[in-house]
Amino acid sequence: MASPLPSSPLPSSPLSSSVLDLAPVVPVVVVDDVADAVPLARALVAGGLPAIEVTLRTPVALDAIRAIADGVPEAVVGAGTVISPAQVADCVVAGARFLVSPGWTDVLLDAMKASGVPFLPGVSTTSEVVALLERGVSEMKFFPAQAAGGTAYLKSLAGPLPQARFCPTGGIGPGNAPEYLSLPNVRCVGGSWMLPADAVAAGDWARVEKLAREAAKMGHGSR
């Protein structure tokens, strides 16, 4: 994600700061029932997590993005698991205000750059990070974080590549999120622990809000 952020072409206001700086945790959301999208987003926002990544892993994902964009204007809804230029276009039309990919290619990167919204391309190797820096992109998703080397790997990158900033995602929960957030090159983490399947299935949005509030306190005072 290059800085400064480009203005969003959407009716909603453009982001005034990086997605990485909106909150210490970005909820990674898989929506199976579009009816859950709005109350789920409201609970997350009420708990202090305004940046919400809806992954394109279900048939209703685009409808969920649209529902959140229309029904929860205080949320900054984004699209995750974006892997093609067609998906980039579809997500922006649906109302996504940022894009996240698990990895990147030149074709996908060009489409994301042209989209007019902020984006986090996924990386898991030093070469991928350097290649993005060459293209003017300094904000990235580190995925799959735990499997790709975790905090030890990110610490190793901080010295030679201090200009790169990361949102690690994959295998992160309340137990190890603070360790990631303590790193100088990590601005936020992605995770889904504040969205337990049983709570979502039961519509227990109070529980989701409570877990979101606890997550929002992570990294407080060090950011």
Secondary structure, 3 states (H helix, E strand, C coil): CCCCCCCCCCCCCCCCCCHHHCCCEEEEECCCCHHHHHHHHHHHHHCCCCEEEEECCCCCHHHHHHHHHHHCCCCEEEEECCCCHHHHHHHHHHCCCCEECCCCCHHHHHHHHHCCCCEECEECCHHHHHHHHHCCCCEEEECCCCCCCHHHHHHHHHCCCCCCEEEEECCCCCCCHHHHHCCCCECCEEECCCCCHHHHHHCCHHHHHHHHHHHHCCCCCCC
